[in-house]
């Protein structure tokens, strides 16, 4: 599992944390910059006081699931 921190700037240029996204999809090729940004836009909504073009993300961890019998 990959973990991302999501950030965006408000209209005054101040950066804010949107949240943390634990990405549980097994097919990591399906995890794209576009899918992360779309998730962020969904969380923020259209009325947000955030510059939606400033959304960025940082991969902060990668945890492989344990094989449980």
C-alpha positions as CSV (number, residue, x, y, z in Angstrom):
1,X,0.0,0.0,0.0
2,X,1.3,3.4,-0.9
3,X,0.5,6.5,1.2
4,X,0.3,10.1,-0.2
5,X,0.0,13.5,1.5
6,X,-2.0,15.9,-0.5
7,X,-1.5,19.7,-0.5
8,X,-2.9,22.8,-2.2
9,X,-2.5,26.6,-2.0
10,X,-5.2,29.0,-1.2
11,X,-5.7,32.2,-3.3
12,X,-3.2,34.0,-1.1
13,X,-0.5,31.5,-1.8
14,X,-0.6,29.8,1.7
15,X,-0.2,26.0,1.4
16,X,-2.6,23.7,3.2
17,X,-2.8,20.0,3.8
18,X,-5.8,18.4,2.2
19,X,-5.3,15.1,3.8
20,X,-3.6,11.7,3.6
21,X,-4.6,9.1,1.1
22,X,-3.8,5.5,1.7
23,X,-3.8,3.9,-1.7
24,X,-4.9,0.3,-1.5
25,X,-5.1,-0.5,-5.2
26,X,-2.8,-3.4,-6.0
27,X,-2.3,-2.3,-9.6
28,X,0.1,0.6,-9.0
29,X,0.1,1.4,-12.7
30,X,-3.5,2.6,-12.2
31,X,-2.3,5.2,-9.6
32,X,-1.6,8.3,-11.7
33,X,-1.0,11.9,-11.0
34,X,-4.4,12.6,-12.6
35,X,-6.2,10.2,-10.3
36,X,-4.6,11.7,-7.2
37,X,-5.5,15.3,-8.3
38,X,-9.1,14.2,-9.2
39,X,-9.4,12.7,-5.7
40,X,-8.2,16.0,-4.2
41,X,-10.7,18.0,-6.2
42,X,-13.5,15.7,-5.1
43,X,-12.6,16.2,-1.5
44,X,-12.3,20.0,-1.8
45,X,-15.4,20.5,-4.0
46,X,-15.9,23.3,-6.5
47,X,-16.6,26.0,-3.9
48,X,-13.2,25.6,-2.1
49,X,-11.1,28.7,-1.4
50,X,-8.2,26.7,-2.9
51,X,-6.4,27.1,-6.2
52,X,-7.3,23.7,-7.7
53,X,-4.4,24.1,-10.1
54,X,-1.9,24.1,-7.2
55,X,-2.8,20.7,-5.9
56,X,0.3,18.5,-5.3
57,X,1.1,15.3,-3.6
58,X,4.0,13.6,-1.9
59,X,4.5,9.8,-1.5
60,X,5.3,9.4,2.1
61,X,5.3,5.7,2.5
62,X,5.0,2.3,1.0
63,X,3.8,-0.6,3.0
64,X,3.5,-4.1,1.6
65,X,0.6,-6.1,3.0
66,X,1.5,-9.1,5.0
67,X,0.5,-12.5,3.6
68,X,-1.9,-13.9,6.1
69,X,-2.8,-17.6,5.9
